[in-house]
């Protein structure tokens, strides 16, 4: 199945889509360093990025989509989230970085069978409720675009009035959910809003996959009856007291912790390592109010891309003695579940920006895997329907 990725960044969604069975025909990204990351891994023959995938450096609004053959199965992307981020200025549609309109335009142009769009949880804040509803309607009815010089509020009101009465050839069934990456195996508490849409001519009833990991299962594993501390050979004095182990974990696995994610890795040094890509010690980590690093024995706090006034506060780990240090780029890549042989281009700050903007690969794979199953099932149904269509009356008497 063929896919196109928008706002590709360092490649989280791109890698997840490949693992789920999609072949990316194009990955569009405006940031030069992120494009260099994609190009570097592609040139190195990394198996998770197709050798013939076009890496396009540029603005999605200026892309000529006629170069992409018709019949795209999937469009994925994470439009820049600063307009809605808790760490940004929260300007939403008034922020020039808001790329949701451009995303809808691409869907309108390519007419994919499905799309998966992700963004920050801040988009669900009450302050953005009208704009979120507006995004939902645009994604459901991409052909009902804004008129010239029509403000988003006016377009929203028109969509509310017309979407049930005005016919359109291109419509999507939309499902939206806020998910926590830790619930799907990422060693990081990272909440994201995921929009999944299937073209209305497909027989697809999408439901998000059920969580596979839980806090309750981690608490049980770290209790006296569990194996967590012994498995990691943690001294008794460093074992954290467990609070609230009564919740039912069901069949879920334990949340993965920072210690789980970094198992088997040596401590980073200032000189780096010849055996580990991008594993160099970054000096200068400090605790600030509200930015105290991630405890080793819990999932990491969400990696951040910066623009917070306190650079790097969520890109640190905190040891049992209270000391902190920055994640190396490779450690942060582990937190985002990138493969160890995936190189990140640029200095520490630039590489961390790419990782802070990325979707955890395992989360992308889990969700896109279900999308792939639904697309394959819909295609199989269409094939059966085509084979069982009755013959035209003027021909049927010949057989």
URMOUR-V356671 format. One record per run of one state. SS is the DSSP state (@ for helix, = for strand, . for the rest). FROM is the first residue (numbers start at 1). LEN is the number of residues. Records with the same first field share a line. If there is no record, write none. Layout:
SS->FROM-LEN, FROM-LEN
//
This chain:
.->1-1, 7-5, 20-3, 30-2, 44-10, 58-2, 63-2, 68-6, 78-14, 95-5, 111-3, 125-1, 141-11, 163-9, 185-3, 190-1, 200-13, 222-6, 232-4, 239-14, 255-3, 262-7, 270-10, 281-7, 289-2, 292-2, 296-4, 302-14, 319-5, 327-2, 336-12, 357-4, 388-5, 397-3
=->2-5, 23-7, 54-4, 74-4, 114-7, 172-9, 188-2, 191-9, 213-2, 253-2, 269-1, 280-1, 288-1, 291-1, 294-2, 300-2, 316-3, 324-3
@->12-8, 32-12, 60-3, 65-3, 92-3, 100-11, 121-4, 126-15, 152-11, 181-4, 215-7, 228-4, 236-3, 258-4, 329-7, 348-9, 361-27, 393-4
//
